[in-house]
Amino acid sequence: MSDAQHGRILSHHGKELNVEYVDDQRQPQIKSCHFRANLESVVTGDQVLWCDEGDKGVVVSIEPRETLLQRPDSYGKLRPVAANISQLVIVIAPEPEAHHGLIDRYLVAAENMGIKCLLVLNKADLLQQTDYSALLNLIASYRKIGYEVLTVSAHSGDGFEELQSALNKEVSIFCGQSGVGKSSLIKKLLPDEELKIGALSEAATKGRHTTTHTQLFHFPSGGECIDSPGIREFGLWHMDADDILHGFVDLREHALNCKFRNCQHENEVQCGIKGAVSEGLLYKWRVDSYKRIIQSLNDVKMKNQDKKR
């Protein structure tokens, strides 16, 4: 298609897309577009070909994706979240309470996409107000496993130099529970941008979205980020047991020492994972988290089988 131009999806609002492109003067521009009905789901971060049709443009094709973050809905149907990302930024905070089960699900997704993981503890100013020893022990554990953890405060700006450095040259997506301050962090990093900042509330802690759509932003110092709606759950029902084990970087190494290839890491003899726990080489809570995810896969599988009967 001779008149097609290269572009990139900055945001997606229903059937409307904002496409970023470079004009004849090599200046970045944004065009409001719709997309052809025969295309699969178009998401923020997609590289596309589009045609100018006057007031509106039309996206005619999606270029091959390097990575795609997806999550299944309550019916098991996969919903794409963002494309061509290189780093998953998992934001946690003292309030609402951080749950390692959700963190582990994000980590499994990132490991299976082959992208970097960064844990960011926001609202660090609250740490002085009460005892958050359990949270501090949790992030210390993730550091010991090998994940980078930064402690920052969107309120005071503490830790932002290190955060900017970690975001440079990456296309990062910010994930985490509603109310942890993802949009507040981005607003601090991009003071000139207008962002809807969700207040921590009872509704937010129950998982209602405080960001209404997924949007890509450019950092002045380098790098880009995608701000995605906060969600309470992040299911991995589209993966299998091997994918889940691959996503637990600390477990998969010891699983190689299992006597049986199909070891379930329950009551089998010479289980590498059980042996590593008993020797203090693995955190038991990580093994329990892995088993809960595996059980969730089995529950969904049985539920789907019952529907077919």
N, C-alpha and C positions, 0 to 999 in steps of 0.2 A: 504494500500500500504506500504509494509514493508520497502522499501528503501527511502520513502519520508521523507524530513526534514522540520522542521519549519523554517520560514523566515519572513522577513518583507520588503515591498516594499519601497526602499529609493527614487527612481526616475523612471520616465516613459518617454521614448523617442520613440514615435511611437509604434512599435511592440517590442521594446527592453525594458527590465526591469533590474534595479539593485536591487538585493535581498541581504539583510543583514542577516547573520546567524552566529551561534557560532560553531566553529570547535571542534574536539575531545580534544583539549588543552584548551577549554573554551575561545578561542580568537575570537573576532569579525572578520568576513570576508565578502567580497562582491563578489557575483557571477552574471555575466551577463546571463539573462534568456529570453526566450520567453514564451508565455502562450498558452495553448490549445484553439482552436477556439471555443469550446463550453462554455467557461467561459464568464460570464458577464464582464462588464468593470472592469479592475483592476486599482486601483488608489494608489497614494502615501499614505503610512500609513497602507495599508492593511496587515493583518497577513495572511500568505499563507502556503501551503504545496508545496514543489518543489522537483524535482528529478535531480540528477547530471547526465549529459550525456556527460561528457568530457569537451570540450572547452566551451560548453554552458549548461545551465540548462533549465528545463521546469517547469513552474508553473502549477500544476495539480488541485489545488482547492483553494478557498478563505474561510478563517474561518469567522464565524459570526462577523459582525461589531457592535461595541458599538455605534458609531455615523457615519453619512455620510453627508458631506456638498455637496449639489447639487445646480446647477443653470440651469434654462432653457435657451436654445439658442433662436434665433430669430424666430424659427419655433415652439417653445413650447416644444421641446424635452429636457428631463432632461439630463444634463451632470454632472457626478460625478466629484468633485474637489479633495477631500481628505477624508480619513477614519480614524476613531478612534482618533479624536482630542478631547481635553477637554477644550480648551480655544480659543476664537476668539479674535485676536488682530487687532483692527481697527486703522490703521495709517492715520492720517491727518496731514496737514501742512499749514502754511500761504500761501504757493504757491505750487501747484495750490490751488485755493480757495476751502475750505471745503464746501460740500453740505450736509445739514442734511438729505435730502431725501435718499441719498445713505447710510449714516450712519444708518438711521432707518431701511433700508432694511437688512443690515447686522445684526443689533440687533434682528430683527424679526426672521431671520434664526437661530441665536444662541439660542434665547429663546425657539424656537420650537424644537431644538435639545437637550435642557436641559444642555447646557454647559456655562461656564463662559464667560463674556465679559470684555475686557480691551481696553480702548481708549488711544492711544498714540499720543500726539501732538509732532511731530518731527520738526526739524529746528527751535528750540526755539531761537536760536541766531538771527533769523530774526525779532523777536518780538520787538527788540529795535530800528529797523531801520525805522519803519513807524507805523501808527495807525492801530492796528488790534483789536480794541475794540469789533467789531462784533464777531470775532472768539473767543475772551476771554469770552464774554457773552455766546456764544454757549456752550463752554466746561463747564462753570460754571453751566449752565442749566442741562447738562447731569450728573454732579456731584450731583446736587440737586435731580434729579430723582433717583439716587442711584448707578450710574455706576462709577467705578474707572477710573480716568483719570490721566495719567502721562505726564509730560512735559520733553522732552529730546532733545538732539542735537547730531546727529551722527557726526557732524563736530567737536564739542568741547568735547564730551563725558559727558556733564552735564546730570544728571538724570539717568545714566546707572546703578548705584548701586541699585536703586529702581526698575528699569526695570528687572534686572537680578533676583531680589528677586521674582517679580511677575511671571517670567517665570519658576522658579524652580519647579520641580515635575509636570509640566504640559506638555501636547503635544499641542502646540499653532500653529495656522495658522495665518499668516500675510496677511491681506486683505487691500484694499484701492485703491484709484485712482493711475494711473500711475504718476510717478514723485514725490510722497510724500516721497520717500526714504526708502521703505521697505527693499530692498536689501542692502542699505547703513547701515541700522540699524543692519542687520544680519551680515554683514561684520565686523562691529565694535565689535559685540558680539563674532564673530568667526574670529579673524584676520588671522588665518592660512588657512582659506578656500578661494578657488578661486571662486568669484562670479562675474557675469556680472552685473555691476552697470549702470543703465539707467540714462542718463543725462536728466534734465528737459528741454523739448523742446516743440515746437508747436505740433509736432507729438505725443509726450507723453501725452500732455494735451487733445488731441482728443481721447485718449483711446488705442493707439497702445501698444502692450505688450513690456515692457522693460526687463522682465524675460521670457525666451522662454519655460520653462517647470517648473513643480512643483517638488520640491525636499525637502527631510527631512534632517535636520542637528541635531547633538547632541551638547548641550552646555557643556563645561568643568565643569561648576559649578552645573550642574544638569538641567534636563528638556530638551525638544526637541522642534524644530519648523519646520514648513513647509512654504516654500517660494512659493507663488503662483503668477501667472501672474496678473498684474494690469489690471483691467477692469473698463470701464466707467460706465456701468450699471450693476445692479444686480437685475434681475427680480424675482418676487415671484409668478409667474402665476400658479405654480403647487400647491399653497396653496388655502384654502378657507377663507371666511370672519372670521370664528372662529379662525383659525390659526393666522391671522393677528392681531386680537384683543388680542390674547394670547401673541403675541410678543411685544405689547405695555404695559409694566408692570405698567405704571402709569395710563393708561386708563382702563385697565381691572378691576381694583378694583372699580372704580366709575361706571362702566357699570352694576355692580351688583345692583345699586340703580335705574336702569331704571324701569319704571312702566310696560313696555311691554317687553316680552322676546325677540321678534324679532325687537327691536328698531333699527332704522337705524341712530340714533343720528343726525337727520336733523331737522324736524319740530314736532316731537312727543312731547306730554306733559309729564312732569315729567321724562325727560331724565337725567340720572345721570351724563353723561359726559358733557352735556351742562350746567347743574347746577354747576358742579365743575369748569368749565371755568369761569362762571360768579362770582363765589366766590373766584377766584384767586387760586384755588387748582390745576389747570392744565394749562399748557402752550397751548395757542390757536394754535401755530405753530405745536405742536405735534399732535393735533387733525386734523389739516389741512393735515399734512403728512400722517396720518392714512387714511383719506378720499381719498387722491390721490392714495394711494396704492390700496384701495378697488375699485376705479374707474378704475385703470389699469387692475384689474382682470375682471371687467365687460366688458371692451373694448376688451380684448383678447377673452372672452367667446363669445361675439357677432361676432367678426371676424371669429372665428371657425365655428359658426353656419352659417354664410354667405357662407363659403367655402363648406359646406355640401349641400347647396341648389342647 
